[in-house]
Amino acid sequence: MDYKELAEEFCQMHIMYAKKMAGTSLHRPTQGEGNVLFFLLSVDKEILAGQIAKCLNLSASRVTNILNSLVKKGLVQKRVDPSDKRHVYISMTEEGKERVCRKYGEMISMYESVFQKLGMEDTTNYIRIVKKLSALLDEERNRKSNS
């Protein structure tokens, strides 16, 4: 088997994983909301909506739609800068923080169970390889953006 075949197999694994996760409480059509909420929790301060788009590599219109939905759900709040109405600051509500922390705990429990079944050695190797793959992908993206 060559590297291209391995890459195809890897991509197929991700497609199958996404199909398996579809419809579960950890994967929904609004998964972009989860990414934004986890990002806001990690920032833990007010941040401009445009910075969210840039940091998460999302379009401004996609972030606007996500934020409007999160505001309606009471999970984030917006504050318009009175000196420049183009600047909209976003922060999490207490309800938003509680929900993200609860979801994070659920994710940890799920993966802990899976990793126990996988075993310590395989789990450690898996995490090491995923980290290495992520670093290599970052290098490849940086190389392509600099050329």
Phi and psi in degrees as a GROMACS rama.xvg file:
@    title "Ramachandran Plot"
@    xaxis  label "Phi"
@    yaxis  label "Psi"
@TYPE xy
-97.9051  177.487  ASP-2
-65.3556  -33.1934  TYR-3
-65.1991  -43.5358  LYS-4
-63.5823  -39.1342  GLU-5
-63.7291  -41.2715  LEU-6
-63.7783  -41.1422  ALA-7
-63.817  -41.695  GLU-8
-63.0926  -41.5351  GLU-9
-61.674  -44.9422  PHE-10
-63.7125  -40.8268  CYS-11
-62.9111  -36.5536  GLN-12
-61.7065  -41.9718  MET-13
-67.014  -38.1038  HIS-14
-63.5821  -44.7831  ILE-15
-63.6317  -39.7057  MET-16
-63.1009  -43.6949  TYR-17
-62.1646  -40.1435  ALA-18
-64.1824  -40.0887  LYS-19
-65.511  -37.8631  LYS-20
-78.6087  -20.5851  MET-21
-57.8864  131.094  ALA-22
88.5043  -8.27377  GLY-23
-85.2832  168.216  THR-24
-69.8309  -12.6277  SER-25
-96.8789  -2.73017  LEU-26
-144.417  121.036  HIS-27
-137.243  166.167  ARG-28
-58.4008  -22.3989  PRO-29
-95.3817  32.1341  THR-30
-60.2352  -23.2927  GLN-31
-60.9347  -32.5173  GLY-32
-61.7896  -43.4551  GLU-33
-61.6602  -42.3209  GLY-34
-61.9028  -43.0641  ASN-35
-65.1817  -43.2608  VAL-36
-63.1219  -44.9462  LEU-37
-62.9401  -38.4904  PHE-38
-63.2665  -46.9702  PHE-39
-62.1966  -37.7321  LEU-40
-64.1499  -39.6274  LEU-41
-69.7573  -31.2737  SER-42
-75.098  -41.4742  VAL-43
56.0274  37.9301  ASP-44
-161.538  172.064  LYS-45
-64.8041  143.033  GLU-46
-144.4  146.912  ILE-47
-67.6982  141.725  LEU-48
-56.4723  -39.1863  ALA-49
-62.4698  -33.3015  GLY-50
-68.4456  -34.7788  GLN-51
-61.6264  -47.4776  ILE-52
-58.4005  -46.0566  ALA-53
-65.6115  -47.1556  LYS-54
-66.9066  -33.8436  CYS-55
-96.6925  2.3655  LEU-56
56.6555  48.1541  ASN-57
-119.171  155.778  LEU-58
-71.7485  154.589  SER-59
-60.4019  -38.7432  ALA-60
-67.8324  -36.5459  SER-61
-65.0298  -43.719  ARG-62
-64.0541  -40.6338  VAL-63
-59.3396  -45.2001  THR-64
-62.6948  -44.3802  ASN-65
-61.8408  -47.0234  ILE-66
-64.5126  -40.4808  LEU-67
-60.1199  -40.8464  ASN-68
-65.0245  -43.1372  SER-69
-67.2589  -34.4562  LEU-70
-64.6492  -45.7783  VAL-71
-59.2758  -33.6047  LYS-72
-82.8414  -6.06534  LYS-73
77.6031  20.9993  GLY-74
-96.2175  -25.1007  LEU-75
-135.29  163.657  VAL-76
-131.446  151.036  GLN-77
-108.99  147.392  LYS-78
-137.503  119.62  ARG-79
-84.3929  132.685  VAL-80
-67.9599  117.57  ASP-81
-62.7143  -26.4291  PRO-82
-85.0144  -17.1981  SER-83
-151.435  96.8146  ASP-84
-64.3734  -11.5895  LYS-85
-73.7498  -21.2059  ARG-86
-90.5565  116.51  HIS-87
-114.817  118.664  VAL-88
-93.6315  139.529  TYR-89
-118.818  138.33  ILE-90
-145.835  160.465  SER-91
-84.7776  146.223  MET-92
-83.7579  168.687  THR-93
-62.116  -38.5718  GLU-94
-61.5002  -40.2764  GLU-95
-63.2109  -44.1418  GLY-96
-62.22  -42.8064  LYS-97
-63.3931  -42.4257  GLU-98
-64.3054  -44.0859  ARG-99
-64.9232  -42.3953  VAL-100
-63.3559  -38.4222  CYS-101
-65.4084  -45.8705  ARG-102
-63.0516  -39.5898  LYS-103
-62.0186  -43.1399  TYR-104
-60.868  -39.7556  GLY-105
-64.0094  -42.0322  GLU-106
-63.813  -43.2647  MET-107
-60.9682  -44.6686  ILE-108
-61.3774  -43.9089  SER-109
-62.3754  -49.803  MET-110
-67.4146  -34.3612  TYR-111
-59.6182  -44.0667  GLU-112
-63.1162  -45.2831  SER-113
-64.1309  -43.9087  VAL-114
-66.7788  -33.6985  PHE-115
-62.2229  -39.0027  GLN-116
-70.618  -33.8866  LYS-117
-72.1339  -35.2597  LEU-118
100.288  154.199  GLY-119
-62.5893  -46.6834  MET-120
-64.248  -48.5548  GLU-121
-65.2926  -39.1058  ASP-122
-63.5761  -45.3876  THR-123
-61.6413  -43.0771  THR-124
-65.2562  -42.3155  ASN-125
-58.7026  -49.5579  TYR-126
-64.0042  -41.2137  ILE-127
-60.0857  -45.2245  ARG-128
-67.9635  -41.6291  ILE-129
-62.621  -40.7162  VAL-130
-62.8397  -43.3408  LYS-131
-64.626  -43.4248  LYS-132
-61.432  -42.7023  LEU-133
-61.2851  -43.9855  SER-134
-63.7406  -40.8533  ALA-135
-66.3748  -38.6595  LEU-136
-64.1478  -40.5095  LEU-137
-61.6104  -44.2486  ASP-138
-59.9517  -42.9444  GLU-139
-65.1246  -43.15  GLU-140
-62.0137  -43.9805  ARG-141
-64.139  -39.9809  ASN-142
-62.5292  -44.4079  ARG-143
-70.2534  -34.4673  LYS-144
-74.8082  -21.9308  SER-145
-90.7169  -5.03312  ASN-146
